[in-house]
Amino acid sequence: MTDMNAPRRTAAVVCVLAAIILVVLDAAIANVALPAIAHSLDVTPAVSVRVITVYQTALVMALLPCAALGESLGYRRVYTAGIALFSGASALCAFAPSLDWLVAARFIQGLGGACVMSLGVALLRFVVPQSQLGTAIGWNALAVALGSAAGPTVGALLLSAASWPWLFAINLPLGALVLLGTRALPRVPGSGRDLDLISVVLN
């Protein structure tokens, strides 16, 4: 474990958990907005479901490659890049003029989210003492559960006060705060090992 003082350790844990909640929340928050998205972009409700499935597909298919990338280049570097990619794609979602644009942006957003989901616990290993690792993993599980459960409610609250693009635009200030928090994360050097591109493609 990297030698860290208590304030920095707390900031690092909050950063990891906040990023995980943000990614999980975004997987569920758009569900309640599908009718509004379909009406706004003039597509059928059945087609608008792609907004959900493409995000989940990108998230799942990139988990293992992102974990391997973090092992090679360093956890903090890939984790930070993932948050930046997620936030940038959120801006593309907010300004999407068509469903195809929104679907493409959601795919990119899912790739950024995969960096967060695959490396969060790995970073916690270097943040908390070994004796508290089980507790930290429990926090991680709680963050995932809370994000999933709160998604529809948060989405409905936002839609009651604003239009659907704000579901994604709100990620920008939150993502910026999490990016700022990554400065507290430990610099874990990567192994420098080359990625197995065939395995990445097959995955």
Salt bridges, closest charged atoms under 4 A:
ASP26 OD2 - ARG106 NH1 3.02
